[in-house]
Amino acid sequence: MLLSLLFASLTARAFDYVDLKKLVTDRDLRSVEETLPLLPESLRANVVLMHESRSLQAASPEKPRAILFNDDASMVVSYTSERRGGQRFEIMTYANDHFDVKTIQFVPGEPARIDEKPRNCFGCHGRTEDDLRPTWDPGLVWRGAFGAQDDAFDEFEDEAYAKISGAAYAPLKLAREEDRTLLESRPNLRLGLLLMRQQVGRVIRLAGPGLLKKLCAGPTKPLNIIPDLTRFLPSIYGDEFTQEFIVKEAPSLASTLAVLMEAGVDLDEVPLTAERQTSAVFDGSFPFRNLLFAELARRKGAAVKSTSLMESSLRFRRSPALEAVDRAGMALSENQIAALCQM
């Protein structure tokens, strides 16, 4: 009854870290396996599985690292049944343009140990606890994930996925065999897009006030003398990919990057990986730039007609799951960005 009342109270909002902490402490849960079936179905349905892991939580094809996220990715929870990093939830939350990390460690014979400032997470997720960030790739390739190439399974992934079993994975809403050629739920891409949208908020915070005005005005120095822009864009053209080439072929994105550099934002921490990974980078489709201006317009309260992310950014294959992400926050096309700057 208590659990039913708890879930009933969450119908109007996403299940978050406060709810997870309350669930574990109030019910004195003592393991990952005991906790998982009690999580909302929506959280157990948004699942990314890693058969390789560079995190503190180990992974293998038989015992993957599971990454669960709520519908807006304001909370991401990971765990593994491997020995290294096992019996622990690693949690990243997002609110007010800040990311935060926490852990819930299950220890035999003891109540769960909750750490809301786990310093061993800072190495991967940020230089300081005041400015953490996710490391998930917003592109179309996710090293070590099931569905690593555009959410599509190869033969190895399909065979390994079919063998995943055990109490640590049974509560998850995993893909059926007929759905695994291409994961229609697009979990890897959806997580990347949602986290990119949050990263936009973080970048706005780091850049400080007046960012929209600065972006519309452009950098104070000519683009062709701003150093190191080539580090932040794809190397798909080899030796031809020079500073002059970027300025000529991608001036809008180059201008955005230059303004952020002038505002003191470290571009190494800007989510540009999607642009790095696709030859569509020069077709005027820049997800980060589109989302950045859309969020700035929203915060300004500007009445700018938005465009579907599916149409204004990378040419993603459509799916109901991606369209749901689209409804959660639209992007701006280059024409709409120009209109915003004229207001």
Buried (B, 14 or more C-beta within 10 A) or exposed (E): EEEEEBBEEBEEEBBBBEBBBEBBEEBEBBBBBBBBEBBBEBBBBBBBBBBBBEBBBBBBBEBBBBBBBBBBBBBBBBBBBBEEBBBBBBBBBBEEBBBBBBBBBBEEEEEBEBBEEBEEBBEBBBEEBEBBBBEBBBBBBBEBBBBBEBBBBEEEBBEBBEEBEEEBBEBBEBBEEEEBEBBBBBBBBBBBBBBBBBBBBBBBBBBEEEBBEBBBEBBEEEBEEBEEBBEBBBEEBEEEBEBEBBBEBBEBBBBBBBBBBBBEBEBEBBBBBBBBBBEBBBEBBBBBBBBBBBBBBBEEEBEBEBBBBBEBBBEBBEBEBBEEBBEBBBBBBBEBBEBBBEE
